[in-house]
Amino acid sequence: MDMIHIRAVSPPDLTDEVVGLLSGDPCVLNLVVQRAAARRPDGDTVACDVLAGAANGVLHRLLDVHLDQRGTLVIEPVDMAFPGRASEEGRRELGPLSRAPVWEQVEARIRSGGRYPPSFYLYLVVAGLIGSVGIVTNSQILIVAAMVVGPEYGAIVSVALGIDRGHRAMVRGGLAALGTGFLLTIVVTFLFALLIRGFGMQSEAFDLGLRPVSNLINTPNFFSVAVATLAGVVGIVSLTEARSSALLGVFISVTTIPAAADIAVSTAFTSWSDVRGSAIQLVVNILVLIVVGTAALKAQRAIWRRVGLRHDRHRRLTEHDRHRRLAEEA
């Protein structure tokens, strides 16, 4: 059963309100309160497990009383739980919402990929170098390896989340990281490709103009847009459902790192038409992923909001019918 674990430190004057919010919810299990047990910050310790489908509402109520600002609030996924009969009422209460994503967790996962330490740029550069070797040796395996190494999808989704939430700093930071990272990757990969050309280390087929890998990368078409669109949808769904295997498939589906590597290699080998095609491929893939990612986030929020409203309406009608039957029996 999907659950999350909440650990909180509450100031003493807020604890009773917090406990009241939690204890009145049938989807909250294993509620534990320890008075004056916490240090740094000092306060009361409150811990509980929440059925995942109800987590959004529970977390919103805790945030509404500013528990995150006046104390601390930690959310952890529960890998395995045997709640027994204690969860039956909560499951009935949730209905179809039992499969709803926990949006705070989703956004936390996206934000974790939207951090840009020096290693972010190092991974981009290394991915570009691997991609350049794949291009000059016509090795599709190395192109796939470069796609897996590249961390750019985290920045792309971070920009999409920033647009969805109206967070301009997140959008600016993601776009700046993408621009700086790809520029650095192209420059370093260009110098590496010049070294390859200078020492004649490219494959004979590549030297003769037989470049199937490069031609696949620098020829943007309908299929490029279609794959980027599908990858964008799957990427957001895999993030909301925490499916790492599906997310890995997204990494090896979009032509971003290979396009940047091909820009550098084609420049070093003065193939200007290939440079133009790869540049278009890179821009198109990034733009499509951002647009589709933003739309997919908005669509998922809207869908689950509608499911919640429909469930609440059904529950109210059921409750009304129950009260009416009881009144008639009385």
C-alpha positions as CSV (number, residue, x, y, z in Angstrom):
1,M,0.0,0.0,0.0
2,D,1.3,3.5,-0.9
3,M,2.0,5.6,2.2
4,I,4.1,8.5,3.3
5,H,5.6,9.1,6.7
6,I,5.5,12.6,8.2
7,R,7.9,13.7,11.0
8,A,7.4,17.1,12.5
9,V,8.6,19.3,15.3
10,S,5.8,21.5,16.5
11,P,6.0,24.5,18.9
12,P,4.0,23.6,22.1
13,D,1.3,26.2,21.4
14,L,0.6,24.7,18.0
15,T,0.8,21.0,18.8
16,D,-2.9,20.6,19.9
17,E,-4.1,22.1,16.6
18,V,-1.7,19.9,14.6
19,V,-2.8,16.8,16.4
20,G,-6.5,17.7,16.0
21,L,-5.9,18.1,12.2
22,L,-4.3,14.7,12.0
23,S,-6.3,12.6,14.4
24,G,-9.6,13.5,12.7
25,D,-8.5,12.1,9.4
26,P,-9.2,8.4,8.8
27,C,-6.3,8.3,6.3
28,V,-3.8,9.2,9.0
29,L,-2.4,6.1,10.8
30,N,0.1,5.4,13.6
31,L,-0.1,8.9,15.1
32,V,2.6,9.4,17.8
33,V,3.0,12.6,19.9
34,Q,5.9,13.2,22.2
35,R,5.8,16.3,24.3
36,A,9.0,18.4,24.6
37,A,11.0,15.6,23.0
38,A,12.6,17.5,20.2
39,R,15.7,19.7,20.2
40,R,17.0,22.0,17.5
41,P,14.4,23.3,17.2
42,D,12.9,22.7,20.6
43,G,9.3,21.5,20.6
44,D,7.0,18.5,20.5
45,T,7.6,15.6,18.2
46,V,4.7,14.6,16.0
47,A,4.9,11.6,13.6
48,C,2.4,9.7,11.6
49,D,1.8,7.7,8.4
50,V,-0.6,8.9,5.8
51,L,-2.2,7.0,2.9
52,A,-0.7,8.5,-0.2
53,G,-4.0,9.5,-1.8
54,A,-4.8,11.7,1.2
55,A,-1.3,13.2,1.6
56,N,-2.0,16.3,-0.5
57,G,-4.9,17.4,1.7
58,V,-3.0,16.5,4.9
59,L,0.1,18.4,3.9
60,H,-1.9,21.4,2.8
61,R,-3.6,21.6,6.2
62,L,-0.3,21.4,8.0
63,L,1.1,24.1,5.7
64,D,-2.0,26.3,6.3
65,V,-1.1,26.4,10.0
66,H,2.5,27.3,9.1
67,L,4.0,24.2,10.7
68,D,6.8,24.3,8.2
69,Q,7.7,27.8,9.2
70,R,7.2,27.6,13.0
71,G,8.7,24.1,13.3
72,T,10.0,21.5,10.9
73,L,8.3,19.2,8.5
74,V,9.9,16.1,7.0
75,I,8.2,13.8,4.4
76,E,9.5,10.3,3.7
77,P,8.2,7.5,1.4
78,V,7.2,4.3,3.0
79,D,8.7,1.4,1.1
80,M,6.7,-1.3,2.9
81,A,3.8,-1.3,5.3
82,F,1.3,-3.7,6.8
83,P,-1.4,-1.4,8.2
84,G,-4.0,-4.1,8.7
85,R,-7.5,-3.1,9.4
86,A,-6.5,0.4,10.5
87,S,-6.4,1.5,6.9
88,E,-9.7,0.1,5.7
89,E,-11.7,3.2,6.6
90,G,-9.2,5.4,4.9
91,R,-9.2,3.3,1.7
92,R,-13.0,3.5,1.6
93,E,-12.8,7.3,2.2
94,L,-10.3,7.8,-0.6
95,G,-11.9,5.7,-3.4
96,P,-10.2,6.5,-6.7
97,L,-7.9,9.1,-5.0
98,S,-5.9,6.3,-3.5
99,R,-3.7,6.5,-6.6
100,A,-3.3,10.2,-6.7
101,P,0.4,11.5,-6.7
102,V,1.7,13.4,-3.7
103,W,2.5,16.7,-5.4
104,E,5.0,17.8,-2.8
105,Q,7.1,14.7,-3.4
106,V,6.8,15.2,-7.2
107,E,8.0,18.8,-7.0
108,A,10.8,17.8,-4.6
109,R,12.0,15.2,-7.1
110,I,11.9,17.8,-9.9
111,R,13.7,20.4,-7.8
112,S,16.4,17.9,-6.9
113,G,17.2,17.6,-10.6
114,G,17.0,21.4,-10.9
115,R,20.2,22.0,-9.0
116,Y,23.3,22.9,-10.9
117,P,26.6,22.2,-9.1
118,P,29.8,21.9,-11.0
119,S,29.1,18.2,-11.5
120,F,26.1,19.1,-13.6
121,Y,28.3,20.8,-16.2
122,L,30.9,18.0,-15.9
123,Y,28.4,15.4,-16.7
124,L,27.2,17.4,-19.7
125,V,30.7,17.8,-21.0
126,V,31.6,14.2,-20.5
127,A,28.3,13.2,-22.2
128,G,29.2,15.4,-25.2
129,L,32.7,13.9,-25.5
130,I,31.2,10.4,-25.4
131,G,28.7,11.4,-28.1
132,S,31.5,12.8,-30.3
133,V,33.3,9.5,-30.2
134,G,30.1,7.8,-31.1
135,I,29.6,10.1,-34.1
136,V,33.1,9.8,-35.5
137,T,33.1,6.0,-35.1
138,N,29.5,5.6,-36.2
139,S,28.7,3.8,-32.9
140,Q,25.1,4.0,-31.9
141,I,25.9,2.4,-28.5
142,L,28.1,5.3,-27.5
143,I,25.3,7.7,-28.5
144,V,23.0,5.9,-26.2
145,A,25.7,6.0,-23.5
146,A,26.0,9.8,-23.9
147,M,22.2,10.2,-23.6
148,V,22.2,8.2,-20.3
149,V,25.1,10.3,-18.8
150,G,23.6,13.6,-19.8
151,P,21.8,15.4,-16.8
152,E,20.0,18.0,-19.0
153,Y,16.5,16.5,-18.6
154,G,16.5,17.6,-14.9
155,A,17.0,21.2,-15.9
156,I,14.4,20.9,-18.6
157,V,11.7,19.6,-16.3
158,S,12.7,22.2,-13.7
159,V,12.0,24.9,-16.3
160,A,8.6,23.3,-17.0
161,L,7.7,23.2,-13.3
162,G,8.8,26.8,-12.9
163,I,6.4,27.8,-15.8
164,D,3.6,25.7,-14.3
165,R,4.1,27.3,-10.8
166,G,4.9,30.8,-12.1
167,H,8.3,30.6,-10.5
168,R,10.4,32.9,-12.6
169,A,13.7,32.3,-10.7
170,M,13.4,28.6,-11.4
171,V,12.8,29.2,-15.1
172,R,15.7,31.6,-15.4
173,G,18.0,29.3,-13.5
174,G,17.1,26.3,-15.6
175,L,17.5,28.1,-18.9
176,A,20.8,29.7,-17.8
177,A,22.1,26.2,-16.8
178,L,21.0,24.7,-20.1
179,G,22.5,27.6,-22.1
180,T,25.8,27.6,-20.2
181,G,26.0,23.9,-20.0
182,F,25.4,23.2,-23.7
183,L,27.7,26.1,-24.8
184,L,30.5,24.7,-22.6
185,T,29.8,21.2,-23.9
186,I,30.0,22.3,-27.6
187,V,33.2,24.3,-27.0
188,V,35.1,21.4,-25.2
189,T,33.7,18.8,-27.6
190,F,34.8,21.0,-30.6
191,L,38.4,21.1,-29.3
192,F,38.3,17.4,-28.8
193,A,37.0,16.9,-32.3
194,L,39.7,19.1,-33.7
195,L,42.2,16.8,-31.9
196,I,40.6,13.8,-33.5
197,R,40.7,15.4,-37.0
198,G,44.3,16.6,-36.5
199,F,45.5,13.1,-35.7
200,G,43.2,11.4,-38.2
201,M,41.6,9.2,-35.6
202,Q,38.1,9.3,-37.2
203,S,36.8,6.1,-38.8
204,E,37.4,5.6,-42.5
205,A,33.7,5.5,-43.2
206,F,33.2,8.8,-41.5
207,D,36.1,10.3,-43.4
208,L,34.5,9.1,-46.7
209,G,31.2,10.8,-45.8
210,L,29.4,7.6,-44.6
211,R,27.9,9.1,-41.4
212,P,24.7,7.3,-40.6
213,V,24.8,8.3,-36.9
214,S,25.5,11.9,-37.6
215,N,22.9,12.0,-40.4
216,L,20.2,10.6,-38.0
217,I,21.1,13.3,-35.5
218,N,21.3,16.3,-37.8
219,T,18.1,15.6,-39.7
220,P,15.2,17.1,-37.7
221,N,11.8,16.0,-39.0
222,F,8.3,15.0,-37.8
223,F,9.6,12.0,-36.0
224,S,12.0,14.1,-34.0
225,V,9.0,16.2,-32.7
226,A,6.9,13.1,-32.1
227,V,9.5,11.3,-30.1
228,A,10.3,14.4,-28.0
229,T,6.6,14.9,-27.4
230,L,6.0,11.3,-26.3
231,A,9.2,11.4,-24.2
232,G,8.0,14.6,-22.5
233,V,4.7,13.0,-21.5
234,V,6.3,9.8,-20.2
235,G,8.9,11.8,-18.4
236,I,6.4,13.8,-16.3
237,V,4.3,10.7,-15.7
238,S,7.3,8.7,-14.5
239,L,8.3,11.5,-12.2
240,T,4.8,11.7,-10.7
241,E,4.8,7.9,-10.2
242,A,8.5,7.7,-9.3
243,R,9.2,5.1,-12.0
244,S,12.9,5.4,-12.6
245,S,13.0,2.7,-15.3
246,A,10.6,4.7,-17.4
247,L,12.6,7.9,-16.8
248,L,15.7,6.2,-18.0
249,G,13.9,5.4,-21.2
250,V,13.2,9.2,-21.6
251,F,16.9,9.9,-21.3
252,I,17.7,7.7,-24.2
253,S,14.8,8.9,-26.4
254,V,15.6,12.6,-26.8
255,T,18.3,14.1,-29.1
256,T,19.8,16.8,-27.0
257,I,23.3,15.7,-26.0
258,P,23.9,13.9,-29.4
259,A,22.8,17.1,-31.2
260,A,25.2,19.3,-29.1
261,A,28.0,16.8,-29.8
262,D,27.2,16.8,-33.6
263,I,27.3,20.6,-33.7
264,A,30.8,20.4,-32.3
265,V,32.0,17.6,-34.5
266,S,30.5,19.0,-37.7
267,T,32.0,22.4,-36.9
268,A,35.5,20.8,-36.5
269,F,35.0,18.9,-39.8
270,T,33.5,22.0,-41.5
271,S,30.2,20.3,-42.4
272,W,28.1,23.5,-42.1
273,S,24.8,22.0,-43.2
274,D,25.1,19.3,-40.5
275,V,25.8,22.1,-37.9
276,R,22.6,23.8,-38.9
277,G,20.6,20.6,-38.8
278,S,22.0,19.6,-35.4
279,A,21.4,23.1,-34.0
280,I,17.7,22.9,-35.1
281,Q,17.4,19.4,-33.6
282,L,18.8,20.6,-30.2
283,V,16.5,23.7,-30.0
284,V,13.4,21.8,-31.2
285,N,14.0,19.0,-28.6
286,I,14.5,21.3,-25.7
287,L,11.5,23.5,-26.6
288,V,9.2,20.6,-27.2
289,L,10.2,18.9,-23.9
290,I,9.6,22.2,-22.0
291,V,6.2,22.9,-23.6
292,V,5.0,19.3,-23.3
293,G,6.4,19.0,-19.7
294,T,4.5,22.1,-18.7
295,A,1.3,20.9,-20.4
296,A,1.6,17.5,-18.8
297,L,2.0,18.9,-15.3
298,K,-1.0,21.1,-15.7
299,A,-3.1,18.3,-17.3
300,Q,-2.2,15.9,-14.4
301,R,-3.1,18.4,-11.8
302,A,-6.4,19.2,-13.5
303,I,-7.3,15.5,-14.0
304,W,-6.7,14.6,-10.3
305,R,-8.5,17.8,-9.2
306,R,-11.5,16.7,-11.2
307,V,-11.3,13.2,-9.8
308,G,-11.2,14.7,-6.3
309,L,-14.2,16.9,-6.9
310,R,-16.2,14.0,-8.4
311,H,-15.3,11.8,-5.5
312,D,-16.3,14.6,-3.0
313,R,-19.6,15.0,-4.8
314,H,-20.3,11.3,-4.8
315,R,-19.4,11.1,-1.1
316,R,-21.7,13.9,-0.2
317,L,-24.6,12.3,-2.1
318,T,-23.9,9.0,-0.4
319,E,-23.8,10.6,3.0
320,H,-27.1,12.5,2.2
321,D,-28.8,9.2,1.1
322,R,-27.6,7.5,4.3
323,H,-29.0,10.3,6.5
324,R,-32.2,10.2,4.6
325,R,-32.6,6.5,5.0
326,L,-31.9,6.8,8.7
327,A,-34.5,9.5,9.0
328,E,-37.1,7.4,7.2
329,E,-36.4,4.4,9.4
330,A,-36.7,6.6,12.5
